[in-house]
């Protein structure tokens, strides 16, 4: 019954998110305004670009990268080719990812005023795009550009506007939109600071605001002040969720007008709201950051950036994985043995374990509609062999109980002289735990570990 229960496992919880491992590091020198984009185009997914200061044209990021300014580097749309007023309206950063992966940008400063005399309705968002699981900004100033040369009303734009991004993480970062401005009596409403409707926004030590209004001097003998209904402050953040710690998030300040002629009265438009979305979580500051990514453990767990299966307040990524192997390869010609250590901790296991395997990988895995957990093993001939023979003669035990310390040991043994046609196959193993204290069902699945079959 235990084996059959493990046969239909599934995992519904989100996996722990980590920045991809760096493949190579490339130095970017400020030799030209296009040098940074050229380095991005030449980079491979997962690379790190170290930018040695300088000022550059706007960039398009189309792959997972880490971009670090040493010292800070500046993006200025006004450096782009073309008429200055129109060029200045380009986004500083455009994200055009492949649909997954992580982009991390550190020490970025956005610059470049917007000449409102021409092209005032063009795009002016500082960061825009889609196509990544996570977008991180650390020690960045995503602000700076405002309108100059007004000739009428100029509608502002959000600082950041994302779609299809699971997490937007801001660490020690300032975010300000382009405020709406006018030199006439009826200013537009100011924009939202961050628009990311399907995204969890995480703010740590950061500042985010909605667009501020303007101060208007009005000839009240000429304009009907009852018609002054525009000019409200913008919303701070619109997102699926907002998780913040040691941060300031506010709505924009509404416009104020006053009369230069009779009757000499003043008025104020409404301030913007702080947040629109499904959930706002405010957590106290914390110095505990076990993986050193800049996000406190409490924030990472609350936001879903990290898992905490055992509920001890420490992200699981910082703990030893439940299943570990003493080696990574067994020779088919010589045979050999590898110890598999199963660890749950004292009192954590509520029943026996069942260890299973796969010779065809870990994805998509084997789903259990009852528990909602996913065993990271594919059902194949090796999986079935272990089930039907209670270990296939290669596992010292397929099922058993943990000791008082919550540890169990299983040995994988292969005899010498196996067929060389199996060289290169990787046998993955993982275990599940059956809950005997409540309803008898699977209540835990481990990570998978692989053992390669060598010559």
C-alpha positions, -999 to +999 in steps of 0.1 A: +000+000+000+029+023+008+044+017-026+011+023-044+006+056-025+041+068-036+033+059-072+010+089-076+029+118-060+028+155-071+043+187-059+021+218-059+043+242-040+066+266-058+102+257-061+129+278-045+141+306-068+178+312-072+197+333-096+213+311-123+249+301-119+273+325-136+289+310-167+314+338-174+322+373-163+327+401-189+341+436-182+322+464-199+343+496-203+326+530-211+343+533-245+310+542-263+274+547-254+265+515-271+291+493-254+267+479-228+241+468-254+269+452-274+280+432-244+245+421-237+241+409-272+273+389-271+266+374-236+254+339-230+224+332-206+236+333-170+266+355-177+277+384-155+285+418-169+306+441-147+300+476-159+328+501-150+307+531-147+299+554-177+267+565-194+250+544-220+220+543-243+189+523-232+193+486-232+172+456-242+178+425-221+167+393-239+183+366-217+190+358-181+219+380-170+235+397-140+246+433-147+266+450-120+279+486-120+313+492-104+307+521-097+272+530-107+264+532-144+239+555-160+213+549-188+203+580-207+177+577-235+188+611-248+220+595-260+201+574-285+203+582-322+174+603-335+157+635-326+164+643-290+128+648-278+116+615-292+147+595-283+145+608-247+111+591-244+124+556-248+124+532-218+157+529-200+155+491-197+134+469-220+130+433-209+123+408-237+131+375-221+126+339-233+098+332-208+119+321-179+151+329-160+163+357-138+176+392-146+196+410-118+208+446-122+229+464-096+240+501-093+219+515-121+210+552-124+182+563-148+187+598-163+176+620-192+149+647-190+120+646-215+114+676-237+076+679-236+074+703-266+075+674-290+062+638-286+048+642-251+025+612-255+053+588-264+065+560-241+084+572-210+085+542-187+119+536-172+116+498-171+092+478-192+088+443-206+082+406-199+096+372-203+114+364-170+106+345-138+122+372-117+136+407-121+159+420-094+172+456-089+198+462-061+210+497-052+194+513-082+178+547-088+150+542-112+140+578-113+155+611-125+138+619-158+111+646-157+095+669-182+112+701-196+100+726-222+063+722-214+039+734-241+006+721-227-002+691-206+023+662-205+010+629-192+035+610-170+042+572-170+050+545-145+086+539-135+082+501-140+056+483-160+059+445-163+038+416-176+044+379-172+070+383-144+065+363-112+087+383-089+100+419-090+126+423-062+138+458-051+167+460-027+179+494-015+163+509-046+144+541-053+115+540-078+098+572-090+076+575-121+076+604-146+052+629-129+024+644-150+031+681-156+013+710-173+016+747-179-021+751-183-050+749-159-060+712-163-031+688-156-035+651-163-037+626-134-003+614-123+008+577-130+012+547-108+048+540-097+049+503-104+024+484-126+029+446-125-006+431-122+004+394-121+036+399-101+047+397-065+066+429-057+092+425-030+107+457-015+135+456+010+151+489+022+135+506-008+114+536-017+085+535-041+060+563-048+032+571-072+033+602-095+031+635-078+008+663-091+017+698-099+013+733-085-010+753-108-014+791-109-048+797-124-065+829-136-098+821-119-115+849-138-109+830-169-111+793-159-141+777-141-124+760-111-153+736-108-139+719-138-106+712-121-111+674-117-078+661-130-044+662-114-048+635-087-017+617-073-008+583-087-010+549-070+022+537-054+021+500-065-004+479-085+005+443-084-007+408-075+010+410-041+033+435-023+057+422+004+079+449+020+103+454+048+121+485+059+107+503+029+086+533+021+057+530-003+033+559-008+008+572-032+015+604-051+006+639-039-023+654-056-020+687-076-027+720-058-040+751-076-044+787-066-059+817-082-038+846-095-069+867-098-103+869-082-117+852-062-083+842-047-091+807-035-071+774-036-078+738-041-062+704-039-068+672-059-068+638-041-036+620-032-030+586-048-036+553-028-006+533-016-014+499-031-039+482-053-038+444-054-048+412-035-024+414-006+000+438+011+024+423+037+046+445+058+073+427+078+097+442+104+134+446+095+155+415+099+192+409+095+188+371+090+196+363+054+210+328+052+217+328+015+230+363+013+208+375-016+198+407+002+163+395+010+157+386+047+146+351+053+112+361+066+105+382+035+117+355+011+094+329+027+064+353+029+068+363-007+073+328-020+109+334-032+119+306-008+103+275+006+102+265+043+087+230+044+096+223+080+083+257+092+115+266+111+118+301+096+149+292+076+146+288+038+151+252+028+178+262+003+200+270+034+196+235+048+212+203+037+189+185+012+168+157+027+184+131+003+222+130-002+245+105-020+281+096-011+291+095-048+279+105-082+290+076-105+292+038-104+314+018-129+294-008-149+325-029-155+336-029-119+304-024-101+302-005-068+280+009-041+268+044-031+252+053+002+220+073+001+213+092+033+177+102+041+173+130+066+141+144+081+153+154+116+141+144+150+104+140+152+098+153+117+089+120+101+054+108+109+057+074+092+079+052+070+098+063+040+096+048+005+127+052-018+120+050-056+140+057-087+139+067-124+163+062-153+146+088-175+150+120-155+131+140-129+107+160-150+077+161-153+077+138-123+049+116-109+018+132-097-004+123-067-039+138-070-046+129-033-018+147-015-010+173-042+027+164-041+050+156-069+078+130-067+106+143-089+109+110-107+095+098-140+076+065-141+096+042-163+110+006-164+135+012-135+107+028-114+085-002-120+114-026-113+119-012-079+082-013-071+076-048-083+106-063-067+109-041-035+142-027-045+152-046-076+181-062-058+200-029-061+186-011-030+195-025+004+159-015+014+132+003-004+111+011+026+117+015+063+116+038+093+139+067+104+160+064+135+156+086+166+175+114+149+153+113+118+179+096+096+178+065+075+204+049+052+200+030+020+228+015-001+226+014-039+247-015-052+254-026-087+273-058-096+303-058-119+301-068-156+269-049-166+263-041-202+283-011-215+252-001-235+240+015-202+269+039-200+257+075-196+224+067-181+217+085-148+197+068-121+178+093-100+163+085-066+140+103-043+119+093-012+085+100+001+071+098+036+038+083+045+019+100+073+007+074+099-004+100+125-033+115+104-049+103+073-027+076+058-012+094+027+020+109+015+029+141+033+065+147+022+087+142-009+124+147-011+148+161-037+162+138-063+198+128-065+215+113-096+241+085-099+256+082-134+265+048-149+301+049-161+323+026-180 
